[in-house]
């Protein structure tokens, strides 16, 4: 998978013929999280005329989850242009939401399409300028069981191959929950050896 994703939220704003287009981009890993951000902005800008959005979960070239909404704008003039920018820029695991305050001057279908496409482009440009776009690296989520004597060695192996320990549980043994790049799972298995045993493994997160 060679696509980019967002490391932190970004915002941008365009004013077009007295209409205000306030655009937000968020990193997301599920439709539920994407819709959470939409609802959040509906609450933040309750008096806005439209809240239009598009998202892609996963690889933009081969996604299993993508969606968009014109939110009352003429069909095809808002959500689809935003989605087109995401696909064209090869961005995944991201939602872009454009909040529009109507300024009294109608833009027409072509004008709306350009406005929403331009708003999405503006927030992507802001993400580039702020260095908030990073290559997506598929991550594995792994649980490792070890004894107390070997815990430090397991920690060393995980961190040495670019992983991170996100949780520890102590009972008669130690259970470490770690994340690391998918590409390093086989290396982890080889290097763990007698120090620990993999209990659970989820890839591609």
N, C-alpha and C positions, 0 to 999 in steps of 0.2 A: 504494500500500500504506500503510494507516494503522494500523499496530499498533506495540506497544512491545516492546522486547527488553531484556535485562539487560546492563549494562556490566561488572559484576564479580560474582563468586560471593557468595551470601548463605546464612546458616544460621539456623535457628530450632529451638526445642524445646518440646514439650508433654508433660505427664505426665497420663495419663488412667487412672484406676483401677489405679494401680501399673505400668501399661505406659508405657514411655518411647518417644516418637516424636521422633527426631532428623532434621530435614529440611534438605536442601541444594538450592539452585538454582544452575545453572551456565549461562552462555551457550554455545551450541553451534551449529555450522553444518552438521553432518552426523550421521547415525545412528552412524557409527563413533566420533566424538568423544563422543557421548552415552553409548554403551556403555563407553567408556574410563572415564568417571566412575563408572558403576555398578560396574565391576570394582574400581576404586580404593577405593570405600567397602566393598565386600565384604572387601577385604584389611584395611582399617582397622578394621572391626567384624566380625571373623570369627565371633564368638559371638552375634551378633544373630539373632533368630528369622526376620525377614523384611527384604528390601531391595526395596521396591516403588517403581515409577517410572512416569512418563509424560513424553513429550517431543513438541514440535512444531517442525519445521523449516519456516521460511518463514511465510507469512501464515496465521494461525489460522483465517481465514474461507475460505481457498481453498488449503489445504496439500496438497502432494503427498507429504509424509512426516510421519507421526505414529505413535506407538506407546505401548503401556503394558503393564505386567506386574504381576500380583497376587502373584507369588512365594510361592505356597503359601497365601495367604489365600483365603477363600471367593470364588468367581468373582464379579467385579463390585463387590467391596467396597473395593478399594484403588487399582489403576491407573486405572480409569475415573473415580472421583471426583477424582483428581489431575488427569487430563486435562480434566475438566469445568471445573475452576478456571482452567486455562490458557486454555481457549476463552472462558469467561465474562469473564475479565479482558483478553482480546484480546492475549495474549502469544505471541510467536513466537521461533524460534531459541533455545529454552530447554529444559532438562530439570529436573524436580523429582524428587528421590529421597528417600523416607522410610525411615529405618532404624528398625525396631521391636524393642525389647526387651520380651518378654512378661512381665507382672507377676504372672501366676497367676490373674487374674480374666478370664473370657471376656466380651467386649463384645457378642457377637451381631452379626448381619449389619448391622442398622441402626446400632448403635454403632460398628462398624468403619468403615462408610461415612462417618459423621460425623467420626470420628477422622482418617481420611486426608484428607478434604476440609478439615477444620479445620487440619491440619498444612500442607497446601499453601497455604491462605489465610494462615496465620501467616508463612510464608516470603515470600509476595508482599507482605504488609503490611510486613515488615522491609525488603524492597527499596524500597518507597515511602518509608519513614522515612529510609533511608540515601541517598535520591536515586540509586538504582542502576538505575532504569528510564528508558529513553530512547526517543524515537520512532525506529523503524527507517528508515534511509536507504539505499536500494539503491546499492551502490557499483560503479564500473567499475574494471577493472584494465587498464592501458594501458602499452604500450611505445612510447617515442618515440626516434627517432634524430635526432641533431643533430651539428653540427660543434663543435669546441672554442670557436670564436669566439662562438657563439650559445648555449652551454650556460647561461650565467647568465640570459639572456632567457627561455629555456624554463622554468627554475626559477621565475622571477618570475611567469610566466603561470600555471603550475600552482598555485602557492601563493596567487596573487591570487584564484583562483576556488574556493578551498576544498579544493584537492587536497593530497596529501602524496607526497613522493618516498621510495620504500622501497628502491630499489637503483640503483646506477650501475655501468656497465661501460664500460671505456675500451679502444678498439683504434684503428683509423684514424679512427673517429668515436666519439661518446658515445651510449650507449644508456641511457635513463632509464626505470626501471619506476616507475609512479606509480599511486596510487588517488585517485579523486575521485567525488563524487556523480554517478550516472547522468545526472541532469538537466543537468549541466554539460559533457557530452561534446561537444555541438554548439558550445558557446561555446569550448571548447578548440580544436576544429578551426579555427574562424574566427580565433582570436587567435594560433594558432601561425604561420600564414602561411608566410613563407619561413624561419622560425627552426628548424623541425623537422618531421619526418614521422612519422605514426602507423604503427607496424609491426604491432601486435597489439592486440586490444581484446576484453575479456570484460565483459559487463554483468550486473547483478543479483546481485552477490556480497554 
